């Protein structure tokens, strides 16, 4: 098990699903986790209780709001003094088909890009200067949809994740010499509460996965912890597909 003692990591969207699994994994390896959540304070407190995170290390912020990424960084940095890594996990996936009404279309795209791209970019920007000259690591949770696309009603989601992948590649190329590493994880279906609940839909989703099952949140968490450890810095800029061979490139 990789020892992360002495490392301070900000995890966004830490109250449930993959974010909660990453928080638990990092904490179990000795990292100090500063956990962001949106509105679900009860779920965040439950994760904190499991991982012995102090209440002052939990940060609520609505990432759909302008400037939220920069505000979150400032609050976390003021609390911790030093941040070694950021896991950009928080995201939304809202359905809106091209034949939906104009207002719904515009609102879905604006919200999706605000959370999945702009807030991530603002946090990454703050980290690039806020690491303060010491080595720092960024890990973004993207999606298989960034590589192969998605259903038409999730066009905004796929586009946002494609933008996230491109941003992380750009950071890796531009800041490797400054000691910043940037990695992306692109999962397919993960067996969380965001997976299909309907049995028939779930069966169709699994049928296209050669491995025969969805990924577990803990699998993503273990990979994220490895990347946060920076055990393989030459992998900076890489996107790691975790999709059971449902999309191989």
C-alpha positions as CSV (number, residue, x, y, z in Angstrom):
1,X,0.0,0.0,0.0
2,X,1.4,3.4,-1.0
3,X,2.1,5.6,2.0
4,X,0.7,9.1,1.6
5,X,1.6,10.3,5.1
6,X,2.5,14.0,5.1
7,X,0.5,14.8,1.9
8,X,-2.4,17.1,1.9
9,X,-5.1,16.5,-0.8
10,X,-8.2,18.4,-1.8
11,X,-11.0,16.1,-3.1
12,X,-14.0,17.7,-4.7
13,X,-17.4,15.9,-4.7
14,X,-16.3,13.9,-1.7
15,X,-19.7,13.2,-0.1
16,X,-20.7,10.2,-2.2
17,X,-19.8,7.7,-4.9
18,X,-16.3,7.9,-6.3
19,X,-15.4,11.0,-4.4
20,X,-16.3,9.3,-1.1
21,X,-14.3,6.2,-2.1
22,X,-11.3,8.3,-3.0
23,X,-11.5,10.2,0.3
24,X,-11.6,6.9,2.3
25,X,-8.7,5.5,0.3
26,X,-6.5,8.5,0.7
27,X,-7.2,8.8,4.4
28,X,-6.5,5.1,4.9
29,X,-3.0,5.7,3.4
30,X,-2.2,8.5,5.7
31,X,-3.0,11.6,3.7
32,X,-4.7,14.6,5.1
33,X,-7.9,15.0,3.1
34,X,-9.7,18.3,2.7
35,X,-13.1,17.3,1.5
36,X,-15.4,19.4,-0.7
37,X,-19.1,18.8,-1.1
38,X,-22.1,20.5,-2.7
39,X,-25.3,20.4,-0.7
40,X,-25.4,17.0,1.0
41,X,-23.9,17.9,4.4
42,X,-25.4,14.7,6.0
43,X,-23.6,12.4,3.5
44,X,-20.4,14.4,3.9
45,X,-20.6,14.1,7.7
46,X,-21.0,10.3,7.3
47,X,-17.9,10.0,5.2
48,X,-16.0,12.2,7.6
49,X,-17.0,10.0,10.5
50,X,-15.7,6.9,8.7
51,X,-12.4,8.6,8.0
52,X,-11.9,10.7,11.1
53,X,-11.9,13.9,9.1
54,X,-12.4,17.0,11.4
55,X,-15.3,19.2,10.7
56,X,-13.0,22.1,9.8
57,X,-11.6,20.1,6.9
58,X,-15.1,19.9,5.2
59,X,-15.9,22.6,2.7
60,X,-19.3,23.3,1.2
61,X,-19.3,25.1,-2.2
62,X,-21.8,25.2,-5.1
63,X,-19.5,24.7,-8.0
64,X,-22.1,25.9,-10.5
65,X,-21.7,29.4,-9.2
66,X,-19.2,31.9,-10.8
67,X,-15.9,32.0,-9.0
68,X,-16.6,29.0,-6.8
69,X,-13.4,27.1,-7.8
70,X,-11.2,30.0,-6.8
71,X,-13.2,30.5,-3.6
72,X,-12.8,26.9,-2.7
73,X,-9.1,26.9,-3.2
74,X,-8.7,30.1,-1.1
75,X,-10.7,28.6,1.8
76,X,-8.9,25.3,1.7
77,X,-5.4,26.8,1.3
78,X,-6.1,29.2,4.2
79,X,-7.1,26.2,6.4
80,X,-4.2,23.9,5.4
81,X,-1.4,26.2,4.5
82,X,-0.1,23.8,1.9
83,X,-1.9,21.6,-0.6
84,X,0.1,18.8,-2.4
85,X,-2.6,17.4,-4.7
86,X,-6.1,18.1,-6.0
87,X,-8.5,15.5,-7.2
88,X,-11.1,17.1,-9.5
89,X,-13.9,14.7,-9.1
90,X,-17.1,16.8,-8.7
91,X,-19.3,16.7,-11.7
92,X,-22.9,16.6,-12.9
93,X,-24.6,14.6,-15.6
94,X,-28.0,16.0,-16.6
95,X,-30.0,14.8,-19.5
96,X,-31.2,17.2,-22.2
97,X,-32.0,16.0,-25.8
98,X,-31.5,18.3,-28.8
99,X,-35.3,18.3,-29.3
100,X,-35.9,19.6,-25.8
101,X,-37.0,23.3,-25.4
102,X,-34.4,26.0,-25.9
103,X,-34.4,27.1,-22.2
104,X,-33.7,23.6,-20.9
105,X,-31.0,23.1,-23.5
106,X,-29.2,26.4,-22.6
107,X,-29.5,25.9,-18.9
108,X,-28.2,22.3,-19.0
109,X,-25.2,23.3,-21.1
110,X,-24.4,26.3,-18.9
111,X,-24.7,24.3,-15.6
112,X,-22.7,21.3,-16.9
113,X,-19.9,23.5,-18.2
114,X,-19.9,25.6,-15.1
115,X,-19.4,22.5,-12.8
116,X,-17.5,20.1,-15.0
117,X,-15.2,22.5,-16.8
118,X,-15.0,26.1,-15.4
119,X,-14.8,25.2,-11.7
120,X,-12.2,22.6,-12.5
121,X,-10.2,25.1,-14.6
122,X,-10.4,27.7,-11.8
123,X,-9.2,25.2,-9.2
124,X,-6.4,24.0,-11.5
125,X,-5.4,27.6,-12.2
126,X,-5.3,28.3,-8.5
127,X,-3.2,25.2,-7.8
128,X,-0.7,26.0,-10.5
129,X,0.3,29.2,-8.6
130,X,-0.8,28.0,-5.2
131,X,1.4,25.0,-5.0
132,X,4.0,27.7,-4.3
133,X,6.9,26.3,-6.2
134,X,6.8,22.8,-4.7
135,X,5.8,19.7,-6.7
136,X,2.1,19.3,-7.0
137,X,-0.3,16.8,-8.5
138,X,-3.7,17.2,-10.2
139,X,-5.9,14.2,-10.9
140,X,-9.1,14.7,-12.9
141,X,-12.0,12.2,-13.0
142,X,-13.3,12.4,-16.6
143,X,-15.3,9.7,-18.4
144,X,-15.3,7.2,-21.2
145,X,-17.7,9.6,-22.8
146,X,-14.8,12.0,-23.4
147,X,-13.2,9.4,-25.7
148,X,-16.1,7.8,-27.5
149,X,-19.0,10.1,-26.9
150,X,-22.3,9.4,-25.2
151,X,-26.0,9.2,-25.8
152,X,-27.4,12.4,-27.5
153,X,-29.2,13.5,-24.4
154,X,-25.9,13.6,-22.5
155,X,-24.1,15.6,-25.2
156,X,-23.2,18.4,-22.7
157,X,-21.7,15.9,-20.3
158,X,-19.6,14.2,-23.0
159,X,-18.4,17.6,-24.3
160,X,-17.5,18.7,-20.8
161,X,-15.4,15.6,-20.1
162,X,-13.6,16.0,-23.4
163,X,-12.7,19.5,-22.4
164,X,-11.4,18.3,-19.0
165,X,-9.2,15.7,-20.7
166,X,-7.7,18.4,-23.0
167,X,-7.2,20.7,-20.1
168,X,-5.2,18.1,-18.2
169,X,-3.0,17.3,-21.2
170,X,-2.3,20.9,-21.6
171,X,-1.3,21.4,-18.0
172,X,0.9,18.3,-18.1
173,X,2.8,19.6,-21.2
174,X,3.0,23.2,-19.9
175,X,4.0,22.6,-16.2
176,X,6.0,19.4,-16.0
177,X,9.2,21.3,-15.8
178,X,7.7,23.2,-12.8
179,X,7.1,20.0,-10.9
180,X,3.4,19.7,-11.6
181,X,2.0,16.4,-12.7
182,X,-1.5,16.1,-14.3
183,X,-3.3,12.8,-14.7
184,X,-6.8,11.9,-15.9
185,X,-8.9,8.8,-15.1
186,X,-11.7,8.1,-17.6
187,X,-14.1,5.5,-16.2
188,X,-17.0,3.8,-17.9
189,X,-19.9,2.8,-15.8
190,X,-19.2,2.7,-12.1
191,X,-21.4,0.8,-9.8
192,X,-22.6,3.8,-7.7
193,X,-26.0,5.5,-7.2
194,X,-25.4,7.2,-10.6
195,X,-25.5,3.8,-12.4
196,X,-28.8,2.7,-14.0
197,X,-31.3,1.6,-11.4
198,X,-33.7,0.0,-13.9
199,X,-32.8,-3.7,-14.3
200,X,-33.2,-3.7,-18.1
201,X,-31.1,-0.6,-18.6
202,X,-28.5,-1.9,-16.2
203,X,-28.4,-5.2,-18.1
204,X,-27.9,-3.5,-21.4
205,X,-25.1,-1.4,-19.9
206,X,-23.3,-4.4,-18.5
207,X,-23.8,-6.4,-21.8
208,X,-21.4,-4.0,-23.6
209,X,-18.6,-4.5,-21.0
210,X,-16.4,-7.4,-21.9
211,X,-15.3,-7.8,-18.3
212,X,-18.9,-8.5,-17.5
213,X,-19.5,-5.9,-14.7
214,X,-19.3,-2.3,-13.9
215,X,-16.2,-0.9,-12.2
216,X,-16.3,-0.5,-8.5
217,X,-15.7,2.9,-6.9
218,X,-12.9,1.4,-4.9
219,X,-11.0,0.6,-8.1
220,X,-11.1,4.2,-9.2
221,X,-10.0,5.2,-5.7
222,X,-7.0,2.9,-5.6
223,X,-5.8,4.3,-9.0
224,X,-6.4,7.9,-7.8
225,X,-4.3,7.2,-4.7
226,X,-1.5,5.7,-6.9
227,X,-1.5,8.8,-9.1
228,X,-1.6,11.2,-6.0
229,X,1.5,9.4,-4.8
230,X,3.3,10.5,-8.0
231,X,5.1,7.1,-8.1
232,X,5.3,7.3,-11.9
233,X,5.9,10.9,-12.8
234,X,6.6,10.0,-16.4
235,X,2.9,9.2,-16.8
236,X,2.0,12.9,-16.5
237,X,-0.4,13.8,-19.2
238,X,-1.8,10.3,-19.5
239,X,-5.5,9.4,-19.5
240,X,-6.2,6.0,-17.7
241,X,-9.2,4.2,-19.1
242,X,-11.1,2.1,-16.6
243,X,-14.1,0.7,-18.5
244,X,-13.8,-3.1,-18.5
245,X,-12.6,-3.0,-22.2
246,X,-15.9,-1.5,-23.3
247,X,-13.8,1.1,-25.2
248,X,-10.3,0.4,-26.1
249,X,-8.1,2.9,-28.0
